[in-house]
Amino acid sequence: MCLAVPARVETITGLQAEVEVGGVRRAVSVVLTPEVRPGDYVYVHTGYAISIVDEAEAAESLRLWAELAESYTTEELFPHMAPSSER
């Protein structure tokens, strides 16, 4: 099983794209999705755009990610950041 995050392609230069998700921009490889264009949404896994998805599917995935994140406490999401007395 792989975990992939939907992101919007902002720019493409060669086989590299700059994608954005949640206000964060990151460079990813588009070697596996050479047909991608700026404005498309892709699933990103380990620095690669692995598939192109439509905007509705990307929005639903992001909604589910947000719902999942909201179901956890900060301590559950970031246990390594808890004071050492709580570990």
VOBA-1610 file (N, C-alpha, C; in pm, whole numbers, padded with zeros to 5 digits, always signed):
BEGIN
Met+00085-00117+00000Met+00000+00000+00000Met+00089+00123+00000Cys+00051+00221-00079Cys+00126+00347-00076Cys+00033+00458-00029Leu+00094+00562+00020Leu+00021+00678+00068Leu+00057+00793-00024Ala-00042+00851-00090Ala-00018+00960-00184Ala-00105+01079-00147Val-00051+01197-00171Val-00120+01321-00137Val-00155+01395-00266Pro-00278+01444-00279Pro-00313+01520-00399Pro-00252+01660-00393Ala-00202+01705-00507Ala-00140+01838-00515Ala-00169+01897-00653Arg-00171+02030-00657Arg-00195+02101-00783Arg-00062+02136-00846Val-00047+02107-00975Val+00075+02139-01047Val+00075+02287-01081Glu+00178+02356-01037Glu+00191+02499-01063Glu+00273+02525-01189Thr+00394+02469-01194Thr+00482+02488-01309Thr+00552+02357-01341Ile+00599+02347-01465Ile+00674+02230-01508Ile+00797+02278-01585Thr+00912+02221-01549Thr+01036+02247-01621Thr+01102+02112-01646Gly+01101+02070-01769Gly+01156+01938-01801Gly+01075+01830-01734Leu+01141+01747-01656Leu+01073+01639-01585Leu+01050+01671-01438Gln+01060+01800-01402Gln+01033+01845-01267Gln+00913+01939-01267Ala+00830+01927-01165Ala+00716+02017-01149Ala+00719+02075-01009Glu+00665+02194-00999Glu+00641+02251-00867Glu+00494+02232-00839Val+00463+02166-00726Val+00325+02141-00689Val+00294+02214-00560Glu+00165+02235-00535Glu+00121+02304-00414Glu+00009+02225-00349Val+00020+02213-00217Val-00088+02155-00138Val-00087+02223-00002Gly-00199+02278+00035Gly-00211+02344+00165Gly-00118+02461+00183Gly-00086+02530+00075Gly+00002+02645+00083Gly+00150+02611+00079Val+00182+02483+00075Val+00322+02439+00070Val+00355+02400-00074Arg+00467+02451-00122Arg+00513+02416-00257Arg+00633+02324-00247Arg+00637+02231-00341Arg+00743+02131-00339Arg+00774+02089-00482Ala+00900+02058-00507Ala+00941+02006-00638Ala+00919+01855-00640Val+00861+01805-00748Val+00841+01662-00764Val+00878+01622-00907Ser+00908+01497-00924Ser+00937+01444-01057Ser+00807+01409-01128Val+00803+01439-01257Val+00687+01400-01339Val+00727+01296-01443Val+00836+01224-01416Val+00882+01122-01508Val+00776+01012-01528Leu+00692+00987-01427Leu+00588+00885-01438Leu+00458+00938-01497Thr+00448+01069-01509Thr+00326+01133-01563Thr+00366+01242-01664Pro+00431+01204-01774Pro+00482+01303-01867Pro+00373+01387-01935Glu+00249+01343-01931Glu+00139+01416-01995Glu+00079+01525-01907Val+00128+01538-01783Val+00074+01635-01689Val+00099+01778-01738Arg+00006+01867-01705Arg+00015+02009-01744Arg-00010+02097-01622Pro+00043+02221-01623Pro+00012+02312-01513Pro-00140+02326-01496Gly-00183+02326-01372Gly-00326+02332-01341Gly-00386+02196-01313Asp-00318+02089-01357Asp-00366+01954-01327Asp-00342+01921-01180Tyr-00416+01822-01131Tyr-00394+01769-00998Tyr-00331+01631-01012Val-00237+01603-00925Val-00168+01475-00927Val-00163+01418-00786Tyr-00149+01286-00780Tyr-00117+01222-00652Tyr+00035+01215-00644Val+00091+01261-00530Val+00235+01263-00510Val+00271+01159-00405His+00371+01077-00439His+00422+00975-00347His+00574+00975-00357Thr+00641+00991-00246Thr+00787+00991-00235Thr+00856+01077-00341Gly+00801+01195-00365Gly+00865+01288-00457Gly+00832+01270-00604Tyr+00737+01180-00633Tyr+00696+01155-00771Tyr+00547+01180-00787Ala+00509+01244-00897Ala+00368+01252-00935Ala+00336+01116-00997Ile+00251+01038-00932Ile+00228+00900-00977Ile+00103+00884-01063Ser+00010+00981-01055Ser-00107+00975-01143Ser-00175+01111-01144Ile-00246+01135-01251Ile-00323+01258-01266Ile-00465+01229-01220Val-00524+01321-01142Val-00661+01303-01094Val-00740+01429-01126Asp-00871+01416-01133Asp-00950+01536-01159Asp-00965+01617-01031Glu-01005+01741-01047Glu-01013+01834-00935Glu-01109+01787-00827Ala-01222+01725-00866Ala-01320+01677-00768Ala-01260+01567-00681Glu-01187+01474-00742Glu-01126+01365-00665Glu-01018+01421-00572Ala-00939+01517-00621Ala-00836+01579-00537Ala-00900+01649-00418Ala-01008+01722-00442Ala-01077+01794-00334Ala-01132+01696-00231Glu-01189+01586-00275Glu-01243+01486-00183Glu-01131+01422-00101Ser-01020+01392-00165Ser-00906+01335-00092Ser-00855+01432+00013Leu-00843+01560-00024Leu-00797+01660+00073Leu-00896+01676+00188Arg-01025+01667+00158Arg-01127+01674+00264Arg-01111+01557+00360Leu-01088+01439+00307Leu-01069+01322+00392Leu-00942+01331+00474Trp-00833+01383+00416Trp-00710+01405+00491Trp-00736+01498+00608Ala-00809+01608+00583Ala-00839+01705+00688Ala-00924+01641+00798Glu-01022+01562+00756Glu-01109+01494+00853Glu-01027+01398+00940Leu-00938+01326+00877Leu-00853+01233+00952Leu-00763+01308+01050Ala-00701+01415+01005Ala-00613+01494+01092Ala-00690+01551+01211Glu-00813+01594+01189Glu-00892+01652+01297Glu-00932+01549+01401Ser-00928+01422+01366Ser-00969+01318+01460Ser-00858+01284+01560Tyr-00739+01338+01541Tyr-00626+01312+01630Tyr-00593+01437+01711Thr-00537+01416+01829Thr-00487+01529+01908Thr-00347+01564+01857Thr-00301+01681+01893Thr-00166+01723+01854Thr-00063+01626+01907Glu-00082+01579+02029Glu+00013+01484+02089Glu+00016+01351+02013Glu-00100+01308+01963Glu-00104+01184+01885Glu-00036+01201+01750Leu-00054+01317+01689Leu+00007+01342+01559Leu+00157+01364+01569Phe+00201+01427+01678Phe+00342+01463+01693Phe+00397+01419+01827Pro+00400+01287+01853Pro+00445+01240+01985Pro+00590+01275+02014His+00671+01287+01913His+00812+01321+01933His+00831+01465+01983Met+00726+01546+01976Met+00734+01685+02021Met+00684+01702+02164Ala+00631+01597+02222Ala+00580+01606+02360Ala+00697+01622+02455Pro+00677+01695+02565Pro+00784+01707+02664Pro+00829+01568+02709Ser+00957+01552+02738Ser+01013+01421+02772Ser+00943+01357+02892Ser+00884+01436+02980Ser+00815+01379+03096Ser+00684+01310+03056Glu+00632+01340+02935Glu+00508+01279+02888Glu+00532+01156+02802Arg+00656+01129+02768Arg+00686+01015+02679Arg+00697+00887+02756
//
